[in-house]
Amino acid sequence: MPASPSTARAINDRLALRLLQQDGPLTATQLKTLTGLSRPTVADLVDRLQDAGLVRVVGESGSDRRGPNARLYGIVADRAHLAALDVRTDSVAVAVADLLGVTLAEATLPIGSDTGTRFAVERAVGMLERTARTAGTAPLHSVGIGAPGLIDPVTGELRNTAGLPAWHGGLVRELQQRLSATVLVENETNLAAVAEHRIGAAQDRDTFVLLWLGHGIGAAVMLDGKLRRGASGGAGEIGFLPVPGTSGVPSSVNCEGGFHSLVGSAAVCELAARHGIPAWGPSADGAQEQEQDPAAAFAVRAALRVGDAAGEAFLSELADRLALGAASVVSVLDPGCLVLAGEVGRAGGDVLAARVEERLARMSPLRTEVRAGMLGGGAVLRGALFAAREAAQDALFSPGG
């Protein structure tokens, strides 16, 4: 059955807005070419979008032809403001952006392990509010939050998870109650995969697995361009994966003895110490590099920088460990591509990725390309911004939005 006129207009409007966001600013002629719509239809939709406050003239396009230059139309970036939060076990990072995803202000708040839940929540909420004011924004339209742990796929709520600070759940609930904005919560590793897919190492891949290598270890599964979260939201909890080389097996409430025990930050630092590789120290300009990199990532960079026998042995053993867990993922999913993300994955770069790929080739008949993530620890914040922006688009780019 053909679409009704109103439905057809809504579809055309959303298509034009997506093109203006991705490729804009654009002229009416360019919109006609990209959408395949007729000139009168494009003229009508441009008028509608201007009347709705979503599009405006932002300049003129030079042309070799005679006559006046064509008007350039662009998204009204300040039509909505967004925020993203990256909630870690010991800190919260926030970014505020416009509808085009341009970051307007950022801030980071350390939160100690002995900080009470109420105090931690108030400090984090206060930081978000101050950052929004610094950016000069109107009330936030949508907020994306990336957090470790399980996100209920039905309710979207952060589930209580052993080993995580109690203030995590409190912060999410407080933001949902205090803000008039739409608040979305997603697992941090899933958001990192979205970011690496959009602007990072997996832009040309619709099917891949991302391994998050940071304080903890996690995985995100992207199949045919869609995240796969699992029945309970736990797809990718690879830290609990039983692997050889640990002192025991994990339990339902503790991943010690699982893959986490081999490649989590503490395990990487212990491995580095055994090989005489420092986990912190001065950078080239004399500053403490650990201020920019977590200890495990610093150790990997140090091993690559020195390039001696000890560094080679450390990197070789780390690649062996990573390949153990990755081989299980590859054998079940056959993703064809594995992205080593997070601070440690980015620090290891192409060198560590190549070592893991070589080991996987020996362990599995399924060919798997291994790539280093491009976004490091910033991938979660970028992914959270994408989530917030899509929520705003769905609301604003729909009829009556």
Secondary structure, 3 states (H helix, E strand, C coil): CCCCHHHHHHHHHHHHHHHHHHHCCECHHHHHHHHCCCHHHHHHHHHHHHHCCCEEEEEEECCCCCCCCEEEEEECHHHCEEEEEEECCCEEEEEEEECCCCEEEEEEEECCCCCCHHHHHHHHHHHHHHHHHHCCCCCCCEEEEEECCCECCCCCCECCCCCCCCHHHHHHHHHHHHCCCEEEEEEHHHHHHHHHHHHCCCCCCCCEEEEEECCCEEEEEEECCEECCCCCCCCCCHHHCECCCCCCCCECCECCCECHHHHCHHHHHHHHHHCCCCCCCECCCCCEHHHCCCHHHHHHHHHHHHCCHHHHHHHHHHHHHHHHHHHHHHHHHCCCEEEEEHHHHHHHHHHHHHHHHHHHHHHCCCCCEEEECCCHHHHHHHHHHHHHHHHHHHHHCCCCC
